[in-house]
Structure formats: C-alpha cells, structure tokens
C-alpha cells in the first residue's frame, strides 16, 4: 500500500511541476580523451584537474558518513601520430587533504584510434562519469576515490545512437600472486528512435559485470566471484525555448542484479530496483527529484545509498528493501573555456528507516589542451 501511495504521489508531482526526469547530468565533470583535428602541430600539452569537497552526513547502517576532500591532477603530453591516432602520456596524481602523502601516483597512458563515428581506446580511457551509467550501477564518487580506469574501450556516437563498451582491468596477477585477478566492465547504449520539434524519445540499456578469479595466483582454494547487473528504460525529452526554463524530460528504469559465483558471499543472490528521476532545468540551476525502490539489490561499486547490503567491509548488515526519495539542487558555472565550478546539495528521505540525511559538495573542474609549437 505504501509503495502504491508513493507512486501516485510522484505522478501528481510530475503533472504539477512538469519536470525533467533523467539520470544525473555529470557533463560538467568530463575530461574526454579525444582527437583534436584543429591542432596544426602534432604535439600538445593536456591539463586535467579536479578539486573536490563532498561531505556526506549519513548515519544509517548501509553507509556511514564521511568526507572526500582533495585534488586530482593529470598533466600529459599528446602526440597526433596520424589524423586518426592520438597518443597521450603523463602521470595521474591525487592528493587528499589532511594526508601528507600522495593517494595515487600512477603513469597515465592512452592510445586513441578514431574512424567514422567510432573510437577505440587502449590504456586509460574515458571512464567513470563518461560512461553515463545510472548511479545505482556506477557510484559517482568513484570519480574521487578510485584510480583511473584502464583497459580497452569502444565508443560509437551518432545523432541517434550512443554506445559505450569497456573492460576495466583492475588487478593484474602473476605467478603465485597473493591475491586474485579482478576485472570489471560494462555496456551503455541509448537509441533515440524519435526526434522531432525539440522532442526526443529514447530507449536505454545498461549492463555491468564484475569477476574475481585466477589460476596462477597463490589463493587457488578460493572460489571465483561473478556478479552482473542489467538495466533498461525509456525516456522522453523536450527542449524548451523559454528564457528561464530550458527543458524537461521523463525517464524510468528497471534494474536487475544476479550473483553467478560458485559460492555466495552475500546474503542474497538476486534482486531488482526501480529508478525514477526528476529535474527542472533553469537558468539559475537544476532541481532534480529521484525515487529509488530496491529489493535485495546490489551492484559492484554502485552508488552506496542504493545498495541493500552494507558498504562497510566489516559489516554483514543488509536491508531487504531500500526506498529513498532524493532531491538534488545543482548549480554549474562556466569560467572561461576550460574551467567549471559545480555546487551540489542532495538531501534524501529514507522511508524504511524514517530518517532524513543529506550531502553537499563543491567541485572545480579544469580541462585544457594547448598546442606545443616551435614558433
């Protein structure tokens, strides 16, 4: 009865305020690896910087509160080997404030091959928020916590189709390594099957997988772990021409989880979730309403608050169902051509635990490419 009441309430809200229902727009954080055909000189200097401060005031058993505060810095040199091939090499550094040591200091290497509407990227590729995955499947905070993804990525992008498939080789093993090999990957697809008069109807599909195993490591007695997620949904989008309101969109997803491991380590082996989001895009910022209903749902490194199983590695706590109503207030300020300041405030209501919690954040994103000339 409560679930039906919430659904009816959301429909009334949608009708009254005519919002844009859509997954979180993280385009302001993008630092894409691309071929720059406008460069007359083959060498370039690329600067990627992300400064972040995100405070999570959480007090529930699924995820405890914590703060992320620091800077990511990726200087690299690019070489346009061919009009279709770009090489980049540099270093990825992360400094978390309050820690005198570097969190990460890792070589940064990327090889991009571009043809027609396709891209093939070896090494460090366009990961994290560039995949455009739903938050229950891909935690936005991986942008500030995890090392950069590396492996192989294929991208296909046209006016009607967006397709992204990747393999993230997370942990390499050698003979008698004291740990297992770990690999994750996914597929994100969007097809705009109707486009007319600023209206767009789209079909969405997303897949995510995780595998931990190995044959040559020293832990031969441990069973393999294999987990999958699928998500599909539809969206309707309309761009407005008004001065203050800039657009609206409706979107809904069904998500599924299944554990295909040889031995099950979680207290459940499959689950599902419903995910609806609502945003009003305006000149002064975006206001997004999200509703999540999860039943025994889990996703490897998915958004923490959406999981039915505790994200604390020392806990075995789980909730059969998670039901959340989330409000996101987002402001984005473009500073010149290469810098973006982003502000976010995200309160939410947990129906199951009857608690109100929130997070707030400030981000500064810098992405600049400069040609290296002999002039």
Secondary structure, DSSP 8 states (H G I E B T S, - for coil): -HHHHHHHHHHHHHHHH--B--S---GGG-------TT-SSSEEEEEEEEEEEEEEEEESSSSEEEEEEEEEEEEEEEEEEETTEEEEEEEEEEEETT-SS-SEEEEEEEEEEEETTEEEEEEE-S-GGGG---TTTS-TTHHHHS---EEEEEEEE-SSEEEEEEEEEEE---TT-SS-EEEEEEEEEEEEEEEETTEEEEEEEEEEEEEEE-SSSS-TTS--EEEEEEEEEEEEEEE--SSSEEEEEEEEEEEEEEE--SS--SS-SEEEEEEEEEEEEETTEEEEEEEEEEES---TT--GGG-SB-S-TT---B-SEEEEEEEEEEEEEEETTTEEEEEEEEEEEETTTTEEEEEEEEEEEEEEEEE----
